[in-house]
Each structure stands twice: as C-alpha cells, then as structure tokens.
C-alpha cells in the first residue's frame, strides 16, 4: 500500500509539472504570436478581403481569440469593421497596394454594415485602383457586397438566387399551449411586436404594416446601390427578382448581374493580367489581418488627444454581462472612465443592439448624460440600434445612422409565464404561506391576479413614460411628436432622419470625424472601450472560454446556431424589457 501511494504521488506530481510546463509554453506561444515581426507589403500587392465570419465592429486583440478561432476550425483572424474601413482607407494611398480582392464565402452582417463597407470600397475605386470579387454562392448579402467590384465572378458550379427580400416571424402560442404554458403580457406601444409570437397566431395589422414599411425601405436602398454599381435600372432589377430570372451563373452574366463565371485560379490570372505580371505568375495577396497588423505597427500618432470609441454590441443586460452582451456595470464604467480621462477629448458610442433590460438601459443612459455635459458625445448606429439600444444613444450631441439601419422601437413590455397547465400535466402542486396578499407575486404555477396585473401595468406605464422623457430630453423633440413615432414602432434610418430620431446619415468613421471636429482637435489617436481585461485573467475567469464555446457552437450548429441563440435570448428576459420586436432576418 505504501508503494502504491508513492507511485500515485509521483504520477500526480509529474502531471502537475507537465501542465505547468505546457502552460509556460502556451504563454510563450501566445506572447510571440501577439508581438510578431514587422509586416512587409510587397510591390504590386492586392488587399485580400476574405469574408467568412460574422462581422463585428471591434477587432479582438485578445491573443486567446486566435486560439478560439483555431479550435473552431477557422484559420482566419477576424478583423472588425472599424479596422477594416481604416485598412481600405490606408490602402487608397498605399503605392504598394494596387487593388482589392473581395473573396466571399458567407457574411454575417446586416445591410447597414455592408453599406459602410461598400461606401469605403467605392471610395477606394475613385483612385483608379481595381476591385475584383469572387464567390461560390451569391445570396442577397454576399451579392450586395460583391456587386460593388469592377469585376464580379461566380464559380461555374456556383449558384445565385436574386428573388427579393422577405422577413419572417415564428409564432409559438400553440406550441406553448400544448406544453400547458400561457404567456401573460403587459406592454406599452401598439407596434411593440416582441410579445406577438407568444400570444398571437399571426401578425397584428400594426406589426404587418411596420414590417412592410421598413422592408420596402431596406429593399429600395439595396436595389439603388446595386443599380449604381451594375449600371442596371431599379426597374430592371425588380423585373429580374420578380421573374426569378437569375438562378445560375450563366443567367447572371446574361442579365449583367456579374461579369463572368470562373474558377478562383482564373480570377487570379485576370488580376495578374491587370497588374501586367508575367504569364503564370500569381499576384501577391496580403490578408486583411496582416495588413491591419502592419498598419497598427506603423501608426506614428503619439498625440495625447484621444477620441474614445465605446463599442456596444449585443443585448443590454444588468451586471457585467458576457462578451457578446452590453452589461450595464461594464459599460457604465467604460463611459465614466472616458469622461474622467482628461486626455479623452470626445467620445463615439457605437451601437449594435436591439435592446434588452429597461433597468440596465437606464443605468447606461445616466452615464451618457453625465458624459454629454462634459464632452462631445457622438453616436454611431450600426445594423440595429432600437428600443433599449435607442434608449442609451438618444443623448448624443449628434446621432448618425445608415439609411438601412434599424432603429426606433420606443416601447416596453413585461412577459410573465403562467405554467399552471404544465404543473397539472406533471402532477405538481405548490403550497404557499404568505404574510400579505401579493407576497407570492410572480409565481408561475397560476395566472396573475387582477391586482398583480394592475401593479405590472403601472410599472410598465412608468417605464414607458421614462423612455419617452429620455427621448424628449436627448433629441429635443416635442412630446406630441414623439407620441406619433413611438408606440414601439420600428423605423429604418431613412425614416428616422425624417422624424428627428437621428441627425444625419453616416458610418462609424464619419462619427469619429465629427467627434474630432466638435472637440476642436486635428491630431488625435483612437482608444477602444470598454478596456480589455488582462487576457489571461479574462480567459480563466470565463470570457475566453465563452468565446471558444461560442465559436465552436457556431461551427457545429451552422444555420441552427440562430435557433440556439434565440432560445438563449429568451431565457435572459427578466423584468421589464425595452427590446426589439424580434430578431430581424431578411432573406
């Protein structure tokens, strides 16, 4: 027995030592990877935009993110939209960069972000440099971006379907009823459709109306931009879509939607010819990640003047939140840090959120108010800045959005399940001892009483009143006018500008330029907020593991990840919500 414990102890000691050595090697690898050598851009290079990931605004500088990508089977390093736009801007005047190659697989982005990208590429083309795009499958989003190129190629075996847009909403009332669950709803805003999937069998007239209006707005801008790029009239594009005339690469060539069908090597040959290279010599592609790394290493700006960019992406929740959430504690702290830092001369708040907790939204709103009293606060809306997302951005000195940004949705609701039927089916019974009539308020094994409904109605009414007052103060709008555009109604940026919900059209870099102008600074550097935690601390406290988990799930679940994400989102609905009617997906 003594010998057994001796060997066991030796084995445990060996394992611990090996783990420690592995950890040191791992730290060294990550450290070296993060430092890297100086990036050299060769003559006659082409900036390679390989887009095969969900596009977020902020690049993740955490070295563990690269590890997460590797574990998920993704060898590319995602570059955030803001860095991507800056790379394209720098490539315009980089004599070594002769063109851009848009290499498309799938893009996880809405039309507002894609329009920001298209605008940047269009500006790049104004220098006379070329842009080629290639894809194996073109659907609305990928084709929308690809069409900005001088030459558009589709794989000969690839497919393209150009058949308009549709928005769909899945209703769960009957499914819940079969489970013995009834959702009890209290809301303010007749257009607040977030509750409809739980309590109706189909769209209300108000919801159908708002969907039709914003869908036509987004589709109109989609067609206008493709029309400009492909020299096809909007009427021609509508005829192609309505008649489903494009189903293959050959059809796309026939109707001038693309320039040619071709394999990837043939596109390489065409670009080599454009560069005047010898026959058989391939052009030099420099990845977006590599070019961005070199750009950051070469940045010579050491100005003390700082423009802080606060990136707020995801559902709004109380507490710190996860990496893909806007946690009220974390973001209130970030805004306070930017306000208190004397080197920060102005702040850009970049929003991509359909909302969330009304309480968490108000916590963040308070910090935007305090910040605006001391420094310029410029808001930049991404794909969506609605409901709680609009709540936290309405205090901006200037509020910018793209014409196809989804915004508005000024309304609130409370959603409470009554699982009495489920309890009965399962033979469950709850006995309660209480000291007051409403002491057991919030039980799910019975319906809400009339007194409880009155309490909730008063709470919802109060939060809705607060929401409207926030918009009135921040946007300096008349209350009567707010009432005509609120009621939970969703607007695109096109209509939001007409109604005074935003000030101007523009992307994130436009917001940075306005911030610098209002601050009166010409030389400045950008600083991203919230500040990243120590990467090792972040990894071992859960954020890094959550990132890996999320990437692996996306890889394994594929298109079903959206369903999983919706279920996760539903679980997080606690208390009064200022949230979008649903996750808008345009097909």
Secondary structure, 3 states (H helix, E strand, C coil): CHHHHHHHHHHHHHHHHHHHHHHHHHHHHHHHHHHCCCCCCCCCEEEEEEECCECCCCCCCCHHHHHHHHHCCCCCCCCCHHHHHHHHHHHHHCCCEEEEEEEECCCECCHHHHHHHHHHHHHHHCCCCEEEEEEEEECHHHHHHHCCCCEEEEEEEEEECCCCCCECCCCCHHHHHHHCCEEEEEEECCCCHHHHHHHCCCCCHHHHHHHHHHHHHHHHHHHHHHHHHHCCCHHHHHHHHHCCCCCEHHHHHHCCCCCEECCHHHHHHHHHHHHCCCCCCCCEEEEHHHHHHHHHHHCCCCCCCEEEEEEEECEEECCCCCCCEEEHHHHHHHHHHHHHCCCEEEEEEEEEECEEEHHHHHHHHHHHHHHHCCCEEEEEEEEEEECHHHHCCCCCCEEEECCCCEEECCCEEEEEEECHHHHHHHCCCCCCCCCCCCCCCCCCCCCCCHHHHHHHHHHHHHHHHHHHHHHHHHHCCCHHHHHHHCCCCEEEHHHHHHCCCCCEECCHHHHHHHHHHHHCCCCCEEEEECCCCCHHHHHHCCHHHHHHHHHHHHHHHHHHHHHHHHHHHHHCCCCCEEECCCCCCEC
